[in-house]
Amino acid sequence: MAALLVGCGAPGGLDGDLVDDWVALPPPGPFTPAAEVCHEADFADAVPVAAYTPVDCAAPHRVETVHVGAFPDGRSEPPPIASAELRTAFADCDNRANGYVGDNWRAGRIRLAVAVPSGPGWAAGSRWYRCDLMEVSTAEAAATVVLRTGSLRDALRAPSPLRLGCQQTRAGRGGVVETLRPVDCAERHDAEFAGVWQAPDRPYPSGSAEWAPVYDGCRSVLARFASLPDDGDLAFRSDMVVRPPGAGRWRAGDRGVRCYLWLADRAVTGSLKGVGPAGLPVRTK
């Protein structure tokens, strides 16, 4: 089985290896995995397995399968990353994952992966794709998969430690935000997760002009989050941090962009959700 890793990344394409090869799954011939089961193995570690051995989600695991779909017949090999078939599979997995956890999965420390049969499995007649979720250590690019117990079903339907909220930024050279670290909103902080903008189906942005619509989309998300007018004054009320998928994930169909409200000039306590113009006045300097 080959696993297509679709974790989050940065504009520079920090999305890691996209395809890991697993050994062929016995018995020979077409094989279809089960949905709503968990797995001990972590695709990101490229650990080979000798057999398909799902476990109960109450046991320690790293991967949870939320849905299994099927590719149409007609291809002689598994669909490549940028193919229409794989983008369609990702869109299906995206929707299934959102329904499974109770919100957009990107609103939490969660990664979505799409697994497809290996070359030999495809030749034997397998046409499935697997929609897998994993808890990760951070929503940033350097995430690792967490060994957890318990299902991710409804994990974001109510308040949860998995849900993204207030953040403290760490800036690098030139004042650019390098990382975001989750903090309790009662602590002083300078950023907060505002929501997800769904980008249109276009090629991965390659220049400032192509990135501009991404930032405009996140500004609208920020305006809704903080109950602000979505107008020209918005840029003078708050800065923002934009975390799009990496280039590889984008080609595979991931268009979900995480958007963060950022106060580059001060820190606050408490959430800024719904604070309105009085809570984020237009800055004059």
HELIX and SHEET records of a PDB file:
HELIX    1   1 PHE A   43  ASP A   45  5                                   3    
HELIX    2   2 ALA A   84  VAL A  101  1                                  18    
HELIX    3   3 TRP A  105  ALA A  107  5                                   3    
HELIX    4   4 GLY A  119  ALA A  123  1                                   5    
HELIX    5   5 ARG A  173  GLY A  175  5                                   3    
HELIX    6   6 SER A  208  ALA A  226  1                                  19    
HELIX    7   7 LEU A  234  ARG A  237  1                                   4    
HELIX    8   8 ALA A  247  ALA A  252  1                                   6    
HELIX    9   9 GLY A  276  GLY A  279  1                                   4    
SHEET    1   A 6 VAL A  19  ASP A  21  0                                        
SHEET    2   A 6 ALA A   2  LEU A   4 -1                                        
SHEET    3   A 6 ILE A 110  VAL A 116 -1                                        
SHEET    4   A 6 TRP A 128  GLU A 135 -1                                        
SHEET    5   A 6 VAL A  63  ALA A  70 -1                                        
SHEET    6   A 6 VAL A  37  HIS A  39 -1                                        
SHEET    1   B 5 VAL A 177  PRO A 182  0                                        
SHEET    2   B 5 CYS A 166  ALA A 171 -1                                        
SHEET    3   B 5 ALA A 191  GLN A 198 -1                                        
SHEET    4   B 5 GLY A 256  TRP A 262 -1                                        
SHEET    5   B 5 ASP A 239  ARG A 243 -1                                        
END                                                                             
